[in-house]
Each structure stands twice: as C-alpha cells, then as structure tokens.
Amino acid sequence: MRFLQRLRPQTKTLHTTPSNIAPPSPKPQRSADDALLYIHRICPTNNINTGEIIVENQKSIDVLYILISGLLELSTSSNETSFRLEIKKGELFGFISSNRSTDISYTIYAKTPSTLITISKRIFISFPDEIKQRLYEMLNNNFITIFSQSIAHANYISEKNSRLISYVNCLNSRSREVVHSELIQNVINKIPQLPAYAYGLLEKLMDENTSIQDIATPIQNDPALAGIVLKTVNSAYYGLQRKISDIHNAILHIGFNNVYQIILNHAVKSVISEGGEFHEIQFHSTLISIISHEISILSNKSKPLTMMTIGLLHDIGKIVVFLLKRKYANIQSLLEILDDAAIGGSLLQSWGLPERIFQVIENHRLPEFCPPGSLQHEYKDEIAILYLAHVYSDMLMDKLLSSTIYLNDYLSMLGIPQNGLQFYEAAILPALLKNQKRLPDAIRAILKDKGQL
C-alpha cells in the first residue's frame, strides 16, 4: 500500500537582524480542526448508509477521504492473503497507487451510518501548502497505525500457520505409526512385487544415456510386453497405413514416455486386482504423470522421466486402501483415517524402488498446508512439481481446486515467474496441445470438450 509521502519542508535562508529590531512573529500554524474546516467549505460531503460500499475491489484509490463521523471497514485481498481494519472518525485514507507485484485490491464499506469528505487530486493540488502539509501529517499518522496493525496481523497469521504446520506434522507422524503397524505391514507384504521387467525398464528409463535399443531388447524378450506395445502402436488411434511388427519402430512412433506409461500400468495391473476404483485412479495418475513431466521440463527441475514415474505411482496407496476395505470390513473406521500417501510410500519402499520415488509420494500432500520455507526435504522440488500437477489437473478437469494458498510460492520456488493461472494458460495447456498425438484418448477427449482441439 503506497500512500503519498510527506512533503519535505522548504529550507529558508536565515537573515541576521540588528539587535534593536524585534524579529517578526512566527506565522501561526493551522490546527487539524482549522484544516478540516477549510476543507469542509471547499469539498463535497457524502452521507453513507450502513452496509453501503464506497470502494469495491479496486487496485488503486485516486481520491482522499476524511471520515467526519461513523465507522468504516477497509479490507485488502490478494492471491496470498487478506486483511481488515477499521477507519474511525477523523482518520484519512486514499491516494493509494496500484502495485503489480502484490496485486492487492481494496474494498471499503460503512459499518455504521457515516459522513465523508471526498478530496480529488485536482482539488488537493489547489490547496494552500500549509493545508496540504497538515493532510500529509494526518495521512502519515494513519499509515503508521495501519502499518502497525498489519505487522500485528502478519504475526497472528504466522503463528496460526506455525500451529497448522505442527498439527499437520503431528497427524503425519501418527499416520505413519498406523501404517507401520503389524496389521497394515502384513497386508502390504502380501501384495506381490512388480514384475522384474518393470524394475529393469525403470532403471534404464531414468538413465539419461539410455538408447532406444536398450529399451527395445527387454520388451522383445517378453512376449506379453511386446504384444501390448505392438497392439497400441497398431491401433486405429495412430492411423498407420501399414502394420508395425518391430519393437524398435514401435517405440519411435509411440515415444519413450508412452511406452513407459503402458508398461508400468501393465505391471501395476498384474499385482493389484482391477475394479472401478483402479480405472479411475489409473486415469488420474496418467494425467498427473503427463503434467508432472511437462512441469519438470518447463522448470528445468528434477528429471522428467523421474516425475513421470512418480506421477504414475503416486496414488497406488489408494488402491491398497480399497483392497483393505474389501478384506477387513470390520475395521472400516480405522481404515478411513489411513493416509494413503504414506501407505503408497511404504509399499513402494517394500518393492525396492528408489528412495526419491517413495519419499516424494509419501510427502506429496504437504504443500497444500505448508509454505516452501517449512518444506525441509531433500526432494522438495519433486514434491512441489507433484503438487502443481494436481492443481493443474483440477483446472483441466474443472474440479474444485486443491489448496492453492501457497501456489504462487511454489511456482516461485521452482523459478517460474508467472502466477498460477498465467502458467496454466501460457505453458501447461500449450505443452499438452503440442504433444496431443501422444496423449491417451481420454485426455485428448477432455481437451476437445474444452475447445482446445
């Protein structure tokens, strides 16, 4: 909030006078009441009813108001925070310039019947210097009061955030205790591990030096995998004029990313029974995987294929919870409070996947409640990318957004200059459209419904 600054008084040259001549008497200064009386004769006065809005969602206030009687409330709001304060009799407010860096808007309404004097900039300029000086002093005193209240409010919010973060960490700790209980671990240990080919491909695809032949060879050696890849590339979706029977060419057409998605989804299906829940989670995970991959490229943070893997597996804990509910109907109340992210992390750890993958999945919901500064984690970039992928997935699907309190903070942490919506419109959507031919049919259909294709 940028108020007009106090004018610096003019320096006057001092002249010496003979000792026998009395110095001139100082010119009497106008009191605040004299200044208000002068202003009252020149400027319009408005009577405001209770609840009446004076300023609504304005990014700047180009006039100066003086409250003669009554009580007003000034509220500020931005993408990050909001603040309210009361304006009382005799106080001034106004001459607030817009600030693009904070994107703050202002609203003022009457809490009681009130009377205002309104001073435009044109009239203000015509005032005598001493009247303007008095108004500057009054405005400056108001600024100090508002600043003090803002500091107190910021401290209050900071304390609330600290308590919330502590509470979230406490819940996470308790949830992990439940996840590591004998009952839950017995269930997790009974879930078969991923097939050996999944581990081999995962290791190869996360290596930047991997060639197409390095990927093609293990697929060729597994008839089931080869059949899945060739069925996909020869489907009507790709519209090839002649059938492809060579895995190497198939990978060239489908791309590393799609081959990996197909194989990893097949691997998960082979160890976890299918159902309606599985298909819903699989679709969501595929979308998160694609968006995470794009954010990783756009931000130059983390490895894109690592983020694709994390996206594909991040909700595997939900499938485990569904299986638990089917098997242990008598402990539904306990299962309802399970943290599926912690369960997913524990399962992936038991499968021997890299620490980076299961740690990120276990902690991927923290950005909804915690600012970047409190995210003291080795893999915070990956956690931030996965969080942003969820926000943009919700935007694409027209769903109620995930918590966006710290959205711009996490974008900034990743070196992304745009705000949340700007980055979605300027980067995420164009990236999806650019790679539309490699997107699954269901995701292409969403883009088409939104008029993007």
Summary of the structure (lengths in Angstrom):
residues: 453
radius of gyration: 32.0
end to end distance: 42.9
largest distance: 117.5
contacts: 1307
relative contact order: 0.08
helix: 58%
strand: 11%
